[in-house]
Amino acid sequence: MDIPRVVIAGIKSKVGKTMISIGLMRALTNRGFKVQPFKVGPDFIDPGFHYFATGRKSRNIDSFMMDSYSIAETFQRNSKNADIAIIEGKTGLFDSHDAICEEGSTAHIAKILRAPVLLVADVERMSRTAAAMIYGYKEFDRGLDLKGVILNRTGNPRHASRVRKAVEELAKVEVLGTIPRSDIDMPYRHLGLIPAHERDEFESIFDKVADIVETYLNLDRIIQIAHSAEPLEEVKPNPLFLSEDRITGNLGIVMDKSFSFYYQDNLDAFAARGLRISVIDSLKDRHLPDIDALYIGGGFPEVFAEELEKNKSLRKSIFEFCELKKPVYAECGGLMYLGESIITESGEFDMIGFLPFSTEMNRKFHALGYTIYESKLDSPISEKGDVMRGHEFHYSRVIPKGELKFAFSVFRGRGVDGKNDGILKYNTLACYIHLNFLSYPKFVERFIQNLKSEV
């Protein structure tokens, strides 16, 4: 399968990788290309920017959580009718889940997908040293197809020229453009960049970064490099997305400013099985629609805690739905919402109150990184003995207000208390782990089995 593609990687975090990726996506879209975006790693915010830049849903690919087949399959399935795929990396090019193994790194994804790599380097206040740095990235892994470098945050034209000359003549790496320091504001919140749908002005920001890409990068050469990628061997379709065994049922998904962290492949897997999806706004809707199961993703409930508290009728409706022993699955922010209250610097705010705990926000993150869990008993999404790989990133901690029943043992990660996660009551499961169904496909079948029993 011939899919033009490039990976936009960084020498480290916060070197302008996201800005350049978004600018490239929007610039190509403006040129009339159908651009399929991807994001390396367990990130929910950057894919939102990708969607607004291209009009196409971005997909997450991660070699710690997913095997090579799942990575290749989602890449091919979602790129079939696209002209070009842009894959934004994560952190530094070689940063992985540990100090040695390449699993989970942007470089590993590039090798799995045989994708040319364009490296973004922040060269502010350096010149010849940049050549040594880029040379190290080129030589560290000869199995990587490092095609060129984008020099970001250059000073005046003389500085840009000197750095370009050093990198091309000493490191022998093609420079695809030099971007001067800019005053474009990409605002951050404690979990990362503010989600795109919260900032209407992002549309103008995207056009500005597209103009920067058109002005300072050799876009025609980047397109040429994307077309130089080797054809991929076509893989078989993933059974998760086949519609041969369709069912009847209604799945409610809480998706709004408070809860926006969902992997698109997760939603597609449910839709492929025939589930009708009803989107619920936790701030505006007063009652649950006619649904058979409920899915509450992560997000920023602490930011909108006062508004969530005010919507008493929806909180009551969700409480009653859980009491009926209907299947309910909640991740991270969803876990916080199902508890009794959220405690922030602004005060304590009542939540649904179905599970006997409160959550308190900390100034520093409480847990961050990849996780490995084992299911120690049957749950709405797992069977006893199942092992799941996922990710956690939260600033909150659980304060028990009663006895908690846990579904998962934590082998790697923090979870609720360092040893356990997956708070279970009746048919409701709430956990800190974020799961991509491509890493744990049994989730879909287990959840649907529980849903079937309620239909």
Backbone torsions as a table, in degrees:
resi	resn	phi	psi	omega
1	MET	NA	125.2	-175.8
2	ASP	-97.8	104.7	-179.7
3	ILE	-124.3	108.6	175.3
4	PRO	-59.1	134.9	-173.1
5	ARG	-161.4	151.8	171.7
6	VAL	-143.3	151.9	172.3
7	VAL	-104.4	128.6	174.1
8	ILE	-98.8	106.8	-176.5
9	ALA	-109.9	167.3	179.1
10	GLY	-127.2	155.1	175.4
11	ILE	-70.8	-23.3	176.2
12	LYS	-167.0	-176.7	176.1
13	SER	-71.6	156.0	173.1
14	LYS	60.0	42.2	174.1
15	VAL	-107.2	5.7	-179.0
16	GLY	100.0	11.8	-177.4
17	LYS	-60.4	-45.5	-179.2
18	THR	-67.5	-42.9	179.5
19	MET	-60.1	-44.9	-178.9
20	ILE	-68.8	-39.1	178.2
21	SER	-61.7	-47.0	179.9
22	ILE	-63.8	-41.9	179.0
23	GLY	-62.7	-40.9	178.2
24	LEU	-65.5	-43.8	178.7
25	MET	-60.4	-46.4	-178.4
26	ARG	-69.1	-39.4	-179.7
27	ALA	-62.9	-43.0	178.7
28	LEU	-67.7	-39.1	176.8
29	THR	-61.7	-42.4	178.2
30	ASN	-63.0	-27.1	177.9
31	ARG	-80.8	-5.0	178.5
32	GLY	100.8	5.8	177.9
33	PHE	-78.7	144.9	168.0
34	LYS	-88.1	108.0	-173.2
35	VAL	-102.8	122.3	175.4
36	GLN	-99.8	115.3	-179.3
37	PRO	-90.1	150.0	173.7
38	PHE	-137.7	155.2	177.1
39	LYS	-129.3	125.7	174.9
40	VAL	-77.3	131.6	175.4
41	GLY	99.1	171.3	-176.1
42	PRO	-85.9	65.0	-175.4
43	ASP	-111.6	135.3	179.1
44	PHE	-106.1	-20.0	-171.7
45	ILE	-87.2	-48.0	179.2
46	ASP	-57.0	-41.5	177.7
47	PRO	-58.2	-29.4	175.7
48	GLY	-65.4	-40.1	175.4
49	PHE	-64.0	-40.8	-179.7
50	HIS	-58.3	-41.8	-178.6
51	TYR	-62.8	-44.5	-179.1
52	PHE	-70.3	-25.0	179.0
53	ALA	-79.5	-29.5	-172.0
54	THR	-119.9	-22.1	-173.2
55	GLY	81.3	6.7	179.6
56	ARG	-122.9	141.7	-179.6
57	LYS	-66.9	131.7	177.8
58	SER	-84.5	153.0	179.9
59	ARG	-122.0	145.2	177.5
60	ASN	-91.7	137.2	174.7
61	ILE	-132.0	132.9	-171.8
62	ASP	-151.6	122.2	-173.6
63	SER	-86.6	-2.0	169.1
64	PHE	-84.5	-41.9	-177.2
65	MET	-86.6	-28.9	-173.3
66	MET	-118.0	149.2	174.7
67	ASP	-84.7	172.5	-175.2
68	SER	-62.3	-36.9	179.1
69	TYR	-61.8	-47.6	-177.6
70	SER	-63.7	-36.6	177.8
71	ILE	-65.0	-48.4	-179.4
72	ALA	-65.2	-37.3	-176.5
73	GLU	-68.9	-46.2	-179.6
74	THR	-68.5	-33.3	177.1
75	PHE	-64.2	-47.0	-178.2
76	GLN	-70.7	-41.9	-178.2
77	ARG	-60.7	-39.4	-174.8
78	ASN	-91.6	-8.6	-179.4
79	SER	-103.1	-3.5	-170.8
80	LYS	-55.4	-42.1	-177.8
81	ASN	-105.3	22.3	178.5
82	ALA	-101.3	158.5	177.2
83	ASP	-88.1	-28.9	-176.2
84	ILE	-158.9	147.5	177.0
85	ALA	-114.4	131.5	175.5
86	ILE	-113.2	121.5	-176.4
87	ILE	-111.3	109.9	177.2
88	GLU	-83.8	127.6	179.9
89	GLY	-78.1	-173.8	177.9
90	LYS	-128.3	154.9	177.1
91	THR	38.4	-135.1	176.3
92	GLY	-88.7	157.3	-174.9
93	LEU	-50.1	-42.9	-174.1
94	PHE	-102.9	0.9	-178.9
95	ASP	-67.2	131.0	-174.2
96	SER	-131.3	-159.4	-176.3
97	HIS	-82.9	-9.4	175.1
98	ASP	-149.5	-167.4	-174.3
99	ALA	-82.1	-17.1	-171.1
100	ILE	-120.4	-51.2	-172.7
101	CYS	-71.4	146.8	-179.0
102	GLU	-85.8	-7.7	-179.5
103	GLU	-57.4	132.9	179.2
104	GLY	91.3	-2.7	-177.9
105	SER	-92.5	158.6	173.9
106	THR	-62.8	-39.1	179.5
107	ALA	-59.9	-40.4	179.9
108	HIS	-63.3	-42.6	177.7
109	ILE	-61.8	-43.8	-179.8
110	ALA	-59.8	-37.7	179.5
111	LYS	-73.2	-39.4	178.3
112	ILE	-61.4	-40.7	-177.1
113	LEU	-94.7	4.9	179.4
114	ARG	49.1	47.8	-174.0
115	ALA	-104.9	134.7	173.8
116	PRO	-62.5	145.5	-177.1
117	VAL	-111.4	132.3	170.7
118	LEU	-111.4	120.8	-173.5
119	LEU	-97.3	126.9	176.5
120	VAL	-94.1	123.6	-179.1
121	ALA	-122.7	130.4	173.7
122	ASP	-83.9	111.5	-175.5
123	VAL	-111.6	22.8	178.1
124	GLU	-58.6	129.7	177.0
125	ARG	62.5	32.4	171.1
126	MET	-144.8	158.5	177.2
127	SER	-136.1	-86.8	-178.1
128	ARG	-63.2	-31.2	178.6
129	THR	-58.9	-31.6	178.8
130	ALA	-58.6	-34.6	179.7
131	ALA	-64.3	-42.1	178.9
132	ALA	-63.6	-41.5	179.8
133	MET	-63.1	-50.5	-178.3
134	ILE	-64.7	-37.7	178.1
135	TYR	-59.8	-40.2	178.3
136	GLY	-62.6	-41.1	177.7
137	TYR	-64.9	-37.7	-179.5
138	LYS	-66.7	-40.1	-173.9
139	GLU	-87.1	-18.9	-174.0
140	PHE	-59.8	-40.9	-178.8
141	ASP	-138.8	99.1	-177.6
142	ARG	-69.3	-13.3	178.0
143	GLY	-77.4	-6.0	-178.4
144	LEU	-93.1	139.9	179.7
145	ASP	-94.1	76.3	-180.0
146	LEU	-81.5	106.0	-171.9
147	LYS	-91.8	-26.7	-176.7
148	GLY	-175.2	174.0	-178.0
149	VAL	-131.8	145.6	173.7
150	ILE	-110.6	119.5	-177.7
151	LEU	-91.8	112.3	-175.0
152	ASN	-103.9	153.3	177.1
153	ARG	60.8	45.2	173.4
154	THR	-76.5	163.5	179.3
155	GLY	-89.5	-124.5	179.6
156	ASN	-75.7	171.1	-178.6
157	PRO	-55.1	-34.8	178.7
158	ARG	-63.5	-42.9	178.1
159	HIS	-63.0	-45.8	179.8
160	ALA	-58.9	-40.9	-179.2
161	SER	-66.3	-40.5	-179.5
162	ARG	-66.1	-43.6	-179.3
163	VAL	-66.5	-42.7	178.7
164	ARG	-57.6	-48.1	-178.2
165	LYS	-61.6	-42.5	-179.5
166	ALA	-61.8	-46.6	-176.9
167	VAL	-67.7	-43.3	-176.6
168	GLU	-73.3	-37.0	-176.4
169	GLU	-89.0	-31.3	-177.6
170	LEU	-97.5	-41.9	179.5
171	ALA	-90.0	-15.2	-179.7
172	LYS	59.1	42.7	176.5
173	VAL	-122.3	133.2	-178.6
174	GLU	-67.8	131.5	175.5
175	VAL	-93.9	121.6	-175.5
176	LEU	-94.8	0.0	177.2
177	GLY	158.8	156.4	174.5
178	THR	-125.1	125.5	-176.0
179	ILE	-110.8	121.3	179.7
180	PRO	-71.7	161.3	176.0
181	ARG	-55.9	139.8	-179.3
182	SER	-130.1	168.1	179.5
183	ASP	-105.6	20.4	178.2
184	ILE	-68.8	128.3	-175.8
185	ASP	-97.1	115.6	172.5
186	MET	-109.5	92.5	-169.1
187	PRO	-67.7	144.4	-178.8
188	TYR	-113.4	151.3	171.2
189	ARG	-124.1	178.4	-173.2
190	HIS	-62.8	-22.4	177.4
191	LEU	-99.6	5.5	-179.5
192	GLY	128.8	-155.6	179.8
193	LEU	-63.5	143.4	177.3
194	ILE	-64.5	132.7	-178.4
195	PRO	-54.0	142.0	-172.4
196	ALA	-60.3	-35.7	-174.0
197	HIS	-71.1	-6.9	177.4
198	GLU	-89.1	-8.6	-175.1
199	ARG	-127.1	98.6	-179.4
200	ASP	-59.7	-32.0	-176.2
201	GLU	-71.8	-5.0	177.5
202	PHE	-61.4	-29.4	177.6
203	GLU	-56.5	-45.4	179.6
204	SER	-70.5	-34.1	177.1
205	ILE	-63.2	-42.9	180.0
206	PHE	-60.6	-41.3	178.6
207	ASP	-66.4	-35.9	178.2
208	LYS	-64.8	-44.9	-178.9
209	VAL	-70.4	-30.1	174.6
210	ALA	-64.2	-40.2	177.3
211	ASP	-63.7	-38.7	178.0
212	ILE	-62.6	-45.1	179.2
213	VAL	-61.0	-46.6	179.5
214	GLU	-62.1	-35.9	-175.4
215	THR	-78.5	-42.5	-168.8
216	TYR	-107.8	-15.0	179.7
217	LEU	-107.1	153.7	175.6
218	ASN	-85.7	82.4	-173.4
219	LEU	-64.6	-36.8	178.6
220	ASP	-62.5	-39.0	178.5
221	ARG	-68.5	-38.0	177.6
222	ILE	-63.1	-40.9	176.3
223	ILE	-62.0	-41.4	178.4
224	GLN	-61.8	-43.0	178.0
225	ILE	-62.6	-42.2	178.6
226	ALA	-58.9	-38.3	179.9
227	HIS	-75.2	-13.5	179.0
228	SER	-81.9	-7.8	-179.6
229	ALA	-61.2	138.8	-179.6
230	GLU	-66.2	147.6	174.5
231	PRO	-60.5	145.6	178.3
232	LEU	-98.0	143.1	173.8
233	GLU	-69.3	127.3	-175.9
234	GLU	-69.6	134.5	-179.3
235	VAL	-103.5	161.6	179.1
236	LYS	-70.1	151.1	178.1
237	PRO	-61.6	147.1	176.5
238	ASN	-77.1	126.0	179.9
239	PRO	-54.5	-23.9	179.5
240	LEU	-59.2	-27.8	-173.2
241	PHE	-110.3	13.3	174.2
242	LEU	-91.1	144.1	-173.0
243	SER	-104.0	22.9	-176.4
244	GLU	-69.8	-31.7	-177.4
245	ASP	-114.5	67.0	-177.2
246	ARG	-80.7	149.3	179.6
247	ILE	-125.1	172.6	176.3
248	THR	-110.3	131.8	178.9
249	GLY	171.3	161.5	-179.6
250	ASN	-118.4	122.8	179.7
251	LEU	-109.7	122.6	175.1
252	GLY	-89.9	133.8	177.5
253	ILE	-126.1	120.9	177.3
254	VAL	-79.8	110.2	-174.8
255	MET	-140.8	112.6	-176.9
256	ASP	-166.8	-159.3	179.8
257	LYS	-64.0	-31.6	-178.2
258	SER	-79.0	-35.7	-174.0
259	PHE	-132.3	100.3	-175.7
260	SER	-132.4	6.1	-175.8
261	PHE	-92.6	94.3	178.2
262	TYR	-137.3	135.2	169.8
263	TYR	-74.8	130.2	-177.6
264	GLN	-61.9	-35.2	178.0
265	ASP	-63.9	-30.9	176.2
266	ASN	-62.8	-47.2	-179.9
267	LEU	-64.6	-39.8	-179.6
268	ASP	-65.7	-34.8	-179.8
269	ALA	-64.5	-41.8	176.9
270	PHE	-65.7	-43.2	-179.1
271	ALA	-64.6	-36.3	-179.7
272	ALA	-64.4	-26.2	179.1
273	ARG	-85.7	1.9	174.1
274	GLY	98.4	1.4	-179.7
275	LEU	-68.8	134.5	172.8
276	ARG	-85.2	124.7	-174.7
277	ILE	-99.8	125.4	175.6
278	SER	-109.2	118.9	179.4
279	VAL	-84.5	131.8	-176.2
280	ILE	-116.3	132.5	176.8
281	ASP	-99.6	113.4	-174.9
282	SER	-68.6	-16.4	-178.1
283	LEU	-97.1	-25.8	-173.3
284	LYS	-112.5	-38.6	-177.4
285	ASP	-72.6	140.0	-176.6
286	ARG	-96.6	-22.0	-179.7
287	HIS	-144.6	155.6	173.2
288	LEU	-68.8	144.3	172.9
289	PRO	-74.3	-175.6	178.9
290	ASP	-76.0	96.5	-176.7
291	ILE	-128.8	161.6	179.5
292	ASP	-107.4	-17.9	179.6
293	ALA	-153.9	161.4	-175.5
294	LEU	-134.9	137.7	-179.4
295	TYR	-128.3	120.1	179.6
296	ILE	-120.0	111.8	-178.0
297	GLY	-82.6	-171.0	178.6
298	GLY	-83.9	-178.8	-179.3
299	GLY	159.0	-138.5	-174.8
300	PHE	-129.2	56.3	179.6
301	PRO	-61.3	-27.4	179.4
302	GLU	-67.2	-31.1	179.2
303	VAL	-71.1	-34.3	-177.0
304	PHE	-110.7	25.7	-174.2
305	ALA	-59.2	-41.8	-179.4
306	GLU	-63.7	-41.5	178.6
307	GLU	-67.6	-39.3	177.8
308	LEU	-63.0	-41.6	179.4
309	GLU	-61.2	-39.3	-177.0
310	LYS	-66.7	-25.4	-179.3
311	ASN	-84.9	68.6	-175.4
312	LYS	-64.2	-36.6	-175.3
313	SER	-66.5	-38.9	177.9
314	LEU	-70.8	-39.8	178.1
315	ARG	-60.0	-40.8	178.0
316	LYS	-65.6	-40.0	-179.9
317	SER	-63.9	-41.1	178.7
318	ILE	-69.7	-39.7	176.7
319	PHE	-57.4	-47.5	-179.2
320	GLU	-65.1	-35.4	178.0
321	PHE	-64.2	-42.8	177.7
322	CYS	-64.6	-39.4	179.7
323	GLU	-62.6	-26.8	178.5
324	LEU	-76.7	0.7	179.1
325	LYS	65.3	30.3	173.8
326	LYS	-75.1	154.2	178.9
327	PRO	-66.9	124.8	178.7
328	VAL	-135.3	128.9	177.4
329	TYR	-126.5	131.4	-177.4
330	ALA	-136.9	137.2	-180.0
331	GLU	-117.9	130.0	168.9
332	CYS	52.0	-96.4	177.3
333	GLY	-58.5	-35.7	176.4
334	GLY	-64.6	-37.9	174.5
335	LEU	-59.1	-45.9	-179.5
336	MET	-60.7	-39.5	-178.2
337	TYR	-66.4	-35.2	-178.1
338	LEU	-78.6	-13.2	178.8
339	GLY	-76.2	-173.7	-176.5
340	GLU	-78.1	-37.0	-177.4
341	SER	-162.0	162.1	172.2
342	ILE	-117.6	129.5	-178.5
343	ILE	-107.4	120.3	178.7
344	THR	-125.2	-179.0	176.9
345	GLU	-64.6	-21.0	-179.1
346	SER	-87.1	-9.6	179.8
347	GLY	138.5	-168.2	179.4
348	GLU	-112.3	131.8	-174.0
349	PHE	-124.7	131.5	-179.4
350	ASP	-67.8	138.3	175.4
351	MET	-115.8	-153.0	-173.7
352	ILE	-67.5	-39.5	175.2
353	GLY	81.7	16.0	-179.8
354	PHE	-78.6	-34.4	-179.7
355	LEU	-104.3	141.4	-169.9
356	PRO	-82.4	68.8	175.0
357	PHE	-160.5	161.8	167.9
358	SER	-115.3	163.1	173.8
359	THR	-122.2	140.2	-178.6
360	GLU	-119.2	131.1	179.1
361	MET	-79.2	137.8	175.7
362	ASN	-106.4	161.7	176.6
363	ARG	-73.1	-34.1	178.1
364	LYS	-109.4	157.0	-178.0
365	PHE	-63.6	144.3	-179.3
366	HIS	-89.5	-30.0	179.7
367	ALA	-155.4	142.1	179.7
368	LEU	-155.9	125.3	173.6
369	GLY	137.9	-177.7	178.5
370	TYR	-72.0	152.4	-178.9
371	THR	-131.6	150.9	171.7
372	ILE	-131.4	122.6	-179.1
373	TYR	-121.9	154.6	168.0
374	GLU	-120.0	134.4	177.8
375	SER	-76.9	118.6	-177.2
376	LYS	-95.1	-2.0	171.4
377	LEU	-158.9	166.9	179.1
378	ASP	-66.2	143.3	179.4
379	SER	-141.0	175.1	178.6
380	PRO	-61.0	-16.0	-178.1
381	ILE	-121.3	-6.3	-171.7
382	SER	-147.3	163.6	172.5
383	GLU	-111.9	152.3	-179.8
384	LYS	-53.0	130.6	179.2
385	GLY	97.1	-13.5	178.6
386	ASP	-66.3	142.1	176.8
387	VAL	-110.6	133.2	-176.2
388	MET	-126.9	137.0	174.6
389	ARG	-108.5	133.9	-179.7
390	GLY	-154.0	-149.1	-174.7
391	HIS	-151.3	149.8	175.1
392	GLU	-137.8	146.6	177.3
393	PHE	-159.0	100.9	-178.0
394	HIS	-150.2	149.1	178.3
395	TYR	-101.2	-0.1	-177.1
396	SER	-100.4	159.4	172.0
397	ARG	-131.4	150.2	-178.2
398	VAL	-86.1	132.0	173.5
399	ILE	-112.3	102.4	-177.5
400	PRO	-61.8	140.8	174.7
401	LYS	-117.6	8.0	-179.4
402	GLY	-177.1	-173.8	-179.1
403	GLU	-73.0	132.3	179.1
404	LEU	-107.2	132.3	176.1
405	LYS	-99.9	122.0	-175.1
406	PHE	-105.1	138.9	179.3
407	ALA	-94.2	-23.8	-171.6
408	PHE	-123.4	142.4	167.0
409	SER	-96.5	139.0	-177.7
410	VAL	-94.3	117.0	173.7
411	PHE	-91.2	-36.4	176.8
412	ARG	-140.5	132.2	-179.6
413	GLY	118.1	-169.7	-177.7
414	ARG	-109.3	-45.7	-176.1
415	GLY	62.1	-140.3	179.9
416	VAL	-82.3	-45.9	-173.6
417	ASP	-134.1	15.9	-178.9
418	GLY	92.2	-19.0	-179.0
419	LYS	-122.7	-25.6	-172.4
420	ASN	-136.0	156.2	171.2
421	ASP	-155.1	174.1	179.2
422	GLY	79.4	74.3	179.7
423	ILE	-77.5	124.4	-170.6
424	LEU	-119.7	131.5	172.9
425	LYS	-146.0	122.4	-174.8
426	TYR	55.8	-117.5	-179.4
427	ASN	-112.6	22.4	178.3
428	THR	-106.0	129.4	179.1
429	LEU	-125.4	126.1	178.7
430	ALA	-128.0	131.0	-175.4
431	CYS	-146.4	162.5	176.5
432	TYR	-84.0	-24.7	-177.5
433	ILE	-66.0	140.0	169.7
434	HIS	-100.4	125.6	-177.7
435	LEU	-112.1	132.4	169.5
436	ASN	-97.2	125.4	-175.8
437	PHE	-60.5	-23.2	177.7
438	LEU	-69.9	-19.4	176.2
439	SER	-91.3	-21.9	-178.9
440	TYR	-145.0	75.7	-173.9
441	PRO	-64.8	-21.6	180.0
442	LYS	-61.6	-23.6	178.4
443	PHE	-48.2	-49.6	-174.6
444	VAL	-60.6	-48.4	-176.9
445	GLU	-65.8	-42.4	179.9
446	ARG	-63.7	-44.7	-177.9
447	PHE	-65.9	-39.1	179.9
448	ILE	-69.0	-36.6	176.5
449	GLN	-59.2	-42.9	177.9
450	ASN	-66.2	-38.6	178.9
451	LEU	-65.9	-41.7	-179.7
452	LYS	-57.9	-37.8	-177.5
453	SER	-68.4	-15.9	-178.3
454	GLU	-100.6	-16.6	-176.3
455	VAL	-75.3	NA	NA
